[in-house]
Amino acid sequence: MTQPPVPRIQLNDGNSIPQLGFGVFKVDPKQTERIVTDALEVGYRHIDTARIYGNEEGVGRALADSRLSREELFVTTKLWNDDQGTQSAFDAFDRSLDRLGLEYLDLYLIHWPTPRNDRYVETWKAFERLRESGRVRSIGVSNFLAPHLQRLFDETDVVPAVDQIELHPYHQQPETAAFAEEHAIAIEAWGPLGQGKYPLFELPEITGPAEAHGKTPAQIVIRWHLQRGHIVFPKSNRRERMAENFDVFDFELDEAEVRAITDLEREGRVSAHPDEVH
């Protein structure tokens, strides 16, 4: 059966982004080309990588070999903390673009605010210039909390198109999400399934809808993200799991099911706090 098309989220800069993508965090660089090729064959067109992942080259080879037109693809990468600053950001962007083998990026993100280093405002101004050059269509941030975003609003000109944050049922960051919504910043959820660090798939709020809809617990959580308006990109090294994660557009959770999962919030961060990453 042909899958319905992946919905697109309209960004505040006039561009749009596929709501479901494929992430390559912790994907072995030696396996990246094969894994991304599998993802593209399954139907994913939105690929999320980063310089620090060390696998931009593999992503680029898979994209080049796919024979998909550039317009069909949406590619994101991220500037690592050591590269923050004006000229260093320009140089890092050039290197990422070269490794990916692309003429332009769809989305470029500041990976972490690293507030102790106090360079994210300067870096954002460099991002604004990159966007003006046409070599990246949208610019955004990752792991920025409301105070970091507010400072960008106060000291720069362009509102980020997205904020990519840790977000899963135990840790939904309602303050950051509300701030982003107020300013038309799209939320991307990384670690959308909790990275296996708590028994998410055993909770009745997940297993009940899975049984009711004939879906897996992972599909239920991904569907919850989609209905909450998040952009989400689960990762897997296995083609069958990639296909399973993609098969989430033929059902809907009802209002009570969505609310029950949302009510799981407990400030259960499973990764580093943004103010502590440098």
N, C-alpha and C positions, 0 to 999 in steps of 0.2 A: 504494500500500500504506500502511495506517495505521501511523504510528510507535508503538512501544511508549511508555508513559508515562515521563517523566523520573524517575529515582530521586530520593528525598529523603534527605537526611542529617539524622539526629536531633541536635539541639544540646543542650548541657549545661543549658539553661534550660527544656527541655521542648518548645520549638518545633522546627519542621523547616524545611529549606530545599531548594529544587530544586538538584540537584547540577550541572546544566548551565544556565548563564544566558547573558545577552547583555550585553557591556560597551560603554560609549559613550565611553571615553577617546579624546581627540583627534577626536571626531566633531564636525564643523562645526555650531555651534548652528543655523544656517539650514537644515541638512539633517536635524537630529535627529528631528523629528517624522516625516518620511517614513521614515527608516531604522528607527526603533523600531517604526513601524507595520508595516513589512515583517517585522521580527523576530517581532512578535506573531502575524502571519498565518502565518509559518512554523511557529510552535508554541512559541516561547520564552515563559515566564511569569515569569522571574527577570531583572530589569533592574538593572544596577549602574552608578550614576553618582556624581558628587561635585560639591560646590559649585565647586571650582576648574576643573572642566571647562567651566563656563559654559553648560551645556545642560540644566539641570534643567527649565526651562520647556518645552522641546521634548519631553522625556520625558513631562512631565505632560500636554501636549496629546494626545500619542499614546495615553496610558493612558485619558484621558477619552473620546476618540473611538472606542476599541476596542470599547466595549459589553461588555467582559469584567467580571465581577463582581469587586469588590475582593478577595474571598476567593481568587480564582484567581491573583492576582498576588503577587509577592514583590519589593519595591522596597528597594534599598539606596542610601543616599547617605553622604557623608563630610564631616566637619568639617575645614576647612582650617587650616593652622598659625597664621595670623594671628588666628584666632578662639578659640584655646585660652584657658582661664580659665573661671571659673564663670558670671558673667552673660553674657559674650561668647558662651559656648557655648550658653546658653539662647536668646539672640537669634539666633544663626546657625541653630540648629535651627528656630526659628519661620520664618525667612526661607526655608530650604530646603523646609519643609513647604508654605509658601504657593506657592513657585514650582512645586512638583510638583502642587499642587492636591489634596493628600491630607489626610485627617483623622488618619492615623497612618502611621508608617514600620514596615516589617518589620525593618530592620536599620540601625543608625547606627554609623559607625566613626570613630575618631580616625585621620586620614589618615596622619600621621607622628608619631613620638614627639618629634621636635625636642628632644633631651636638653639641648642648650646653653641652651634657654629655660627648662627645668625647670618646665613647667606641665602635663605630661601626667597627673600624679597628681591634681592639683586638677581637671583637666578630666574625668578618669574619675569622680570623685565627683559631678560635675554630670551625667554620663551615667547614673549610678546613680539619681539623682533623676528624670531624664527617663523612665527605665524604670518607676519606681514610679508615675509619673503616668499610665501606660497609653498615652502618645502614641507610644511606640516599643516594639516587642515584644521585640527582642533588641538587645544592644549588644556591640560588639567593637572591634577595633583593626586597624590596617594598618601593615605594615612594622615591627612590633615584634620585636625579637630577645629571646632568653631573658633577658638581664639586665633589659630593660625590663618584661617580663612578671613577672619575679620581684618587682620593686619594687611592681607593682600588687598582687600577692598579699600582700606584707608590709604595705602601707599602706592597702588598701581592702577592701571586703567582697564584691564580685561578681567572679567569674571571667569574663573575656571569652568570649563564645560562639564567636567566630571570630578568627583572625588572617589577614589578607589579605597575602600576601608574594609577592615576585618568585620564581617557581618554574617551571622548565622543565628539560629533560634535562641541560643543562650546569650548572645552578645549582639544586640541590634543597634547599639549606639543611638538611641532616640534623640539625644540633644544634637549630635552632629547631623543626623538625618533630617531633623526638623529645620536646622539652620540652612542646610543645603536646599531643601524644598522651598524655603522662603526666598532663596536667591536663584532659583531655577537651575541649580547644579544637580546633574544626574548622579545617582549613587551606583557605584559598581561594588559588588560584594566579592571580596576575596576570602578564601577559606569558607565557602558557602555551606559546606557540609560539616564544619567543625573540625576538620583535619583528623577525624577519628580520635579526638582527645577526650570525648565523653560519649556515653552510650546513646547517642541521638536516635539511632535507628531502632532502639528497643523501647522508646517512650510510647505510651499508648496514644498520645496526641499525633504520633507519626504512623504507628502500626495500624491504628483504626482506619484512617483514610486510605492507607495502602491496601488493606483488605477490601474496603468498600469500593474502591475504584479499579481493583485488579492491577495495581502498580507496585513498584518496589518502594521501600522507604526513601531511598535517594531521589527517586522521581517525585515523590510527594514534597520533599524539601525544596527541590529545584522549582517545582510548580508554585510553591508558596512564595519563593523569591520573585518569580515572574509576576504573580498577581499583586505583589506588594510594589511593583514598579522598579525592582532592582535589575541592573545589568549583571549577568552572572556568567562565570566561565569555569565550570568544574574541570578537573583534569583527571586523566587516567592513561595508563600505558597500554591498556587492553582495548582492542577494537570493539569487542562486544559490549564493554562498559561504556565506551564513547557513544555507541549507538543507543544504549539504554538511556543515557543522560540526555540524548537528543530527542527521545521519544516522549515528549511531555506536552504536546500541543493538541492532543485529542481528548482532553478531559479538563474539568475545572473543579477546584475545591469550592465548597460552598462557604458562605460567610462564617458559619460557626466553626468550620474546620480551619479556616485562615485565622480566626481570632484565637482559637485554642493553641495554635502553634506560636502566634505572636505573644501570647501570654506566658510562654516559656522563658521570656527575658529574665536574666538574673545577673547581668553585668559579668558574664562568664568569659572574659577575654582568655584566649588560649595562646596568644603570641605576645610580643613585646608591646609596651605602651609607647606611643609615638614620641612622647617627650623624653624617652630614655634611649632612643636609637640615635647613634651618632657615627 
